[in-house]
Amino acid sequence: MTRTIDYGNLMHRAMRSLIQEVLRDVEKNGLPGEHHFFITFDTHHPDVKIADWLMERYPGEMTVVMQHWYEGLEVGTDGFSVTLNFGDSPEPLYIPYDAIKTFVDPSVEFGLRFESQDEEDDETEDTAEEDLSDPTPETEHKDADVVSLDSFRK
């Protein structure tokens, strides 16, 4: 039996740990400067907790924005919870780190993308982008460099 080192999963765990550390800092100190996050996650992950109407509206994946208004950010070992505003309706969310597909901070052109073999085969997922923290029109942002960890897999 040949044993191999699973670099792909090791990188995914390390990058999810990075997200956890960033969110812990925001939990403690707030978002500094122009920093804000676009977080896309799999709404089908068994540990995701979102309102039924959000699940119906975004049945595959959902992108949320943490920017001007959010509250109750609590960062845990396996995921984080936060309340975001949908229109004038605050909604609590729980997002496990394992459910995160992309994490982008456009203010500093930083981004991570987590892909699996299943995602490469199924490109027809429903995607939603909604600015949950700021009802004003989106300001111009530079594209972020996204690191795809699948390039390290064989």
C-alpha positions, -999 to +999 in steps of 0.1 A: +000+000+000+014+034-010+009+063+013+008+098-001+007+133+014-027+150+007-014+185+000-048+197-013-066+190+020-037+203+040-038+236+021-076+238+024-074+234+062-046+260+064-066+285+043-097+279+064-076+285+095-065+318+080-102+328+074-109+319+111-080+341+123-091+370+102-127+368+114-115+365+150-096+398+146-127+414+131-148+400+160-125+416+185-116+448+167-141+454+139-133+458+102-103+481+097-102+508+070-118+498+037-116+460+044-148+441+036-155+405+027-174+387-001-180+352+013-196+325-010-208+294+007-226+262-001-262+265+011-266+227+010-238+221+036-255+201+064-243+226+091-253+258+074-281+277+092-300+303+072-336+313+071-359+291+050-367+319+026-330+325+020-325+288+013-354+289-012-340+320-029-304+307-030-307+269-033-271+261-043-247+288-031-249+323-017-226+352-016-228+375+014-210+408+020-196+419+054-190+456+051-209+485+067-235+467+088-233+434+105-237+424+141-233+396+165-202+381+148-192+351+168-162+331+155-160+294+165-138+265+159-159+250+130-176+281+117-189+316+124-223+332+130-233+367+121-264+387+116-266+405+082-293+429+069-314+418+039-332+450+029-346+460+063-347+424+077-318+414+099-312+376+095-288+354+116-266+331+096-242+303+106-216+294+081-192+265+087-157+270+073-161+238+053-190+253+035-170+283+022-163+283-015-147+317-018-134+344+005-125+377-010-114+410+004-114+433-027-100+463-007-066+446-008-070+423-038-070+391-017-090+361-024-092+323-018-112+298-037-119+263-025-128+238-052-136+201-052-138+177-081-176+177-078-177+215-084-155+212-115-180+187-130-211+207-120-208+243-131-246+250-131-249+260-094-272+289-086-252+319-075-264+349-057-245+381-049-262+404-025-248+433-006-262+426+028-245+454+047-249+484+025-280+493+004-261+519-015-248+512-051-216+492-052-184+512-054-158+504-080-134+476-068-103+461-083-105+424-091-089+403-064-063+377-071-079+343-063-057+314-053-070+281-065-057+253-044-066+226-069-035+234-089-015+217-061-034+184-065-024+156-087 
